[in-house]
Amino acid sequence: MQAKLSSMRSQFPQAVAWIDKIPLHKWSQAYDGGWRYTHMTTNLAECMNYVLKGARSLPIYALLKITFQNINAWFVERGLKVDFILRVGHQYPEDATTLLQQNHQKSAYCHVQRYDQDNYEFEVQEISTPHQYRPKPISFTVRLNDWCCDCGHFQTSRLPCHHVIAVCSFSHMPLTNFIDLVYSLDYINKAYQV
């Protein structure tokens, strides 16, 4: 990436000067620290193509008006949906809740041992399930202070994998302490407020 930026620097110094003002972790997967919440693309062009669908050949004023109207309608619609879901007592979106329920079921087939009390480090062994026989348990290390599990799912999604759920259950810790705030419907609702 740095080689390409250097190449661009000689050809387009003003463009690279503008890019240099934006921190690398904001636009480069190589420097984002793994915080993509399972999204592996940064292709905003595809999002904008959807927004501009049917309006590309219009004059600029009409294009801007349609774009504004579409985005405004989506914000109102999604804001009302999140508000309704909050009012009926849900804390997280349906897809996050479903994933947590699936992981909770899988956690029943995990055995937890504590390694280090100060650092909240645990060994979690996956034992055989009714659907999958394992002659030898598979071990994973969970480090709660670092929000890290050897399986990688916890770091990728920032939602507790079944190993983390097993650790929380074993240690009597609230699972909500290990669900990233971006999944909270309260947090999402703030994004849609005007």
C-alpha positions as CSV (number, residue, x, y, z in Angstrom):
1,M,0.0,0.0,0.0
2,Q,2.8,2.4,0.9
3,A,4.5,1.7,-2.5
4,K,1.3,2.7,-4.3
5,L,0.9,5.8,-2.2
6,S,4.5,6.8,-3.1
7,S,3.8,6.2,-6.7
8,M,0.6,8.4,-6.5
9,R,2.6,11.1,-4.6
10,S,4.7,11.9,-7.7
11,Q,1.7,11.9,-10.1
12,F,-1.0,13.4,-7.9
13,P,0.5,15.3,-5.0
14,Q,-2.7,17.2,-4.1
15,A,-4.8,14.0,-4.0
16,V,-2.2,12.3,-1.7
17,A,-2.0,15.4,0.5
18,W,-5.7,15.2,0.9
19,I,-5.5,11.4,1.7
20,D,-2.7,12.0,4.2
21,K,-5.1,14.1,6.3
22,I,-7.3,11.0,6.9
23,P,-6.0,8.5,9.4
24,L,-5.0,5.2,7.8
25,H,-7.3,3.1,10.1
26,K,-10.3,5.1,8.7
27,W,-9.9,3.9,5.1
28,S,-7.4,1.0,4.9
29,Q,-8.1,-2.6,5.9
30,A,-4.4,-3.1,6.5
31,Y,-4.6,-0.6,9.4
32,D,-8.1,-1.0,10.7
33,G,-7.2,-3.2,13.7
34,G,-9.7,-5.9,12.5
35,W,-12.8,-3.8,13.4
36,R,-14.9,-4.5,10.4
37,Y,-17.7,-6.3,12.2
38,T,-17.6,-9.2,9.6
39,H,-17.7,-6.8,6.7
40,M,-14.8,-7.5,4.5
41,T,-15.3,-4.9,1.8
42,T,-15.1,-1.2,1.8
43,N,-16.8,-0.7,-1.5
44,L,-18.9,2.4,-1.0
45,A,-19.3,2.7,-4.8
46,E,-21.7,-0.2,-4.8
47,C,-23.8,1.5,-2.0
48,M,-23.9,4.7,-4.0
49,N,-24.8,2.8,-7.2
50,Y,-27.9,1.5,-5.4
51,V,-28.7,5.0,-4.1
52,L,-28.4,6.4,-7.7
53,K,-30.3,3.6,-9.4
54,G,-32.6,5.0,-12.0
55,A,-31.3,8.6,-11.5
56,R,-27.9,8.5,-13.2
57,S,-29.0,10.0,-16.5
58,L,-31.0,12.9,-14.9
59,P,-29.7,16.5,-14.7
60,I,-27.6,17.2,-11.6
61,Y,-30.4,19.0,-9.7
62,A,-32.8,16.1,-10.2
63,L,-30.1,13.6,-9.3
64,L,-29.4,15.4,-6.0
65,K,-33.1,15.7,-5.2
66,I,-33.7,12.0,-5.7
67,T,-30.6,11.0,-3.8
68,F,-31.7,13.2,-0.8
69,Q,-35.3,11.9,-0.9
70,N,-34.2,8.3,-1.0
71,I,-31.7,8.7,1.9
72,N,-34.2,10.7,3.9
73,A,-36.9,8.0,3.4
74,W,-34.5,5.3,4.4
75,F,-33.5,7.1,7.6
76,V,-37.1,7.7,8.5
77,E,-38.1,4.1,7.8
78,R,-35.2,2.6,9.6
79,G,-35.4,5.0,12.5
80,L,-39.1,4.1,13.0
81,K,-38.3,0.4,12.8
82,V,-35.5,0.6,15.4
83,D,-37.7,2.7,17.7
84,F,-40.5,0.1,17.5
85,I,-38.1,-2.7,18.2
86,L,-36.8,-0.8,21.2
87,R,-40.3,-0.1,22.5
88,V,-41.2,-3.8,22.5
89,G,-38.2,-4.5,24.8
90,H,-35.5,-5.7,22.5
91,Q,-31.9,-4.7,23.2
92,Y,-30.2,-5.9,20.0
93,P,-31.1,-6.4,16.3
94,E,-32.7,-9.6,15.3
95,D,-29.7,-10.9,13.4
96,A,-27.3,-10.3,16.4
97,T,-29.8,-11.9,18.8
98,T,-30.1,-15.0,16.5
99,L,-26.4,-15.4,16.4
100,L,-26.1,-15.0,20.1
101,Q,-28.7,-17.7,20.6
102,Q,-27.0,-20.1,18.3
103,N,-23.7,-19.4,20.0
104,H,-25.3,-20.0,23.4
105,Q,-26.5,-23.4,22.3
106,K,-23.0,-24.3,21.1
107,S,-21.5,-23.2,24.4
108,A,-23.2,-26.1,26.2
109,Y,-20.6,-28.3,24.6
110,C,-17.7,-26.4,26.0
111,H,-15.6,-27.1,29.1
112,V,-13.9,-24.0,30.7
113,Q,-10.8,-23.8,32.8
114,R,-9.4,-20.6,34.2
115,Y,-5.7,-19.8,33.4
116,D,-5.0,-16.4,34.8
117,Q,-7.4,-14.7,37.3
118,D,-5.8,-11.3,36.9
119,N,-5.9,-11.2,33.1
120,Y,-9.2,-13.1,32.6
121,E,-7.5,-15.8,30.5
122,F,-9.3,-19.1,30.0
123,E,-8.9,-22.4,28.2
124,V,-12.1,-23.6,26.6
125,Q,-12.4,-27.2,25.3
126,E,-15.0,-28.1,22.7
127,I,-16.3,-31.6,23.5
128,S,-18.3,-33.9,21.3
129,T,-21.8,-32.8,20.3
130,P,-24.7,-35.0,19.2
131,H,-24.0,-33.9,15.7
132,Q,-20.2,-34.1,15.7
133,Y,-18.0,-36.7,17.4
134,R,-14.5,-35.6,18.5
135,P,-12.2,-38.2,19.8
136,K,-10.1,-35.5,21.4
137,P,-11.4,-32.1,22.6
138,I,-10.2,-29.0,20.7
139,S,-8.9,-26.2,22.9
140,F,-9.2,-22.4,22.5
141,T,-7.8,-19.7,24.6
142,V,-10.1,-16.8,25.5
143,R,-8.6,-13.5,26.8
144,L,-11.5,-11.3,27.9
145,N,-9.3,-8.3,28.7
146,D,-8.2,-8.3,25.0
147,W,-11.6,-9.2,23.6
148,C,-9.8,-12.2,22.0
149,C,-10.6,-15.8,21.3
150,D,-8.4,-18.2,19.3
151,C,-11.4,-19.0,17.0
152,G,-11.2,-15.4,15.6
153,H,-15.0,-14.9,15.5
154,F,-15.1,-12.7,18.6
155,Q,-12.5,-10.3,17.2
156,T,-14.2,-10.3,13.7
157,S,-17.8,-9.7,14.7
158,R,-17.3,-8.1,18.2
159,L,-20.1,-10.4,19.3
160,P,-19.3,-13.2,21.8
161,C,-18.6,-16.5,20.1
162,H,-19.7,-19.7,21.9
163,H,-16.3,-19.9,23.7
164,V,-16.8,-16.5,25.2
165,I,-20.4,-17.3,26.2
166,A,-19.1,-20.4,27.9
167,V,-16.5,-18.4,29.8
168,C,-19.1,-15.8,30.8
169,S,-21.4,-18.5,32.1
170,F,-18.6,-20.2,34.0
171,S,-17.4,-16.9,35.6
172,H,-20.9,-15.5,36.2
173,M,-20.1,-12.4,34.1
174,P,-22.8,-10.5,32.2
175,L,-22.6,-11.4,28.5
176,T,-23.6,-7.8,27.6
177,N,-20.1,-6.6,28.8
178,F,-18.7,-8.3,25.7
179,I,-21.1,-7.2,23.1
180,D,-19.8,-4.1,21.2
181,L,-21.9,-1.0,21.6
182,V,-22.5,-0.8,17.8
183,Y,-25.0,-3.6,18.2
184,S,-27.1,-1.9,20.9
185,L,-30.4,-0.7,19.5
186,D,-30.1,2.5,21.6
187,Y,-26.8,3.2,19.8
188,I,-28.3,2.4,16.4
189,N,-31.3,4.6,17.2
190,K,-29.0,7.6,17.8
191,A,-27.7,7.2,14.3
192,Y,-31.2,7.7,12.9
193,Q,-32.2,10.6,15.1
194,V,-32.5,14.0,13.4
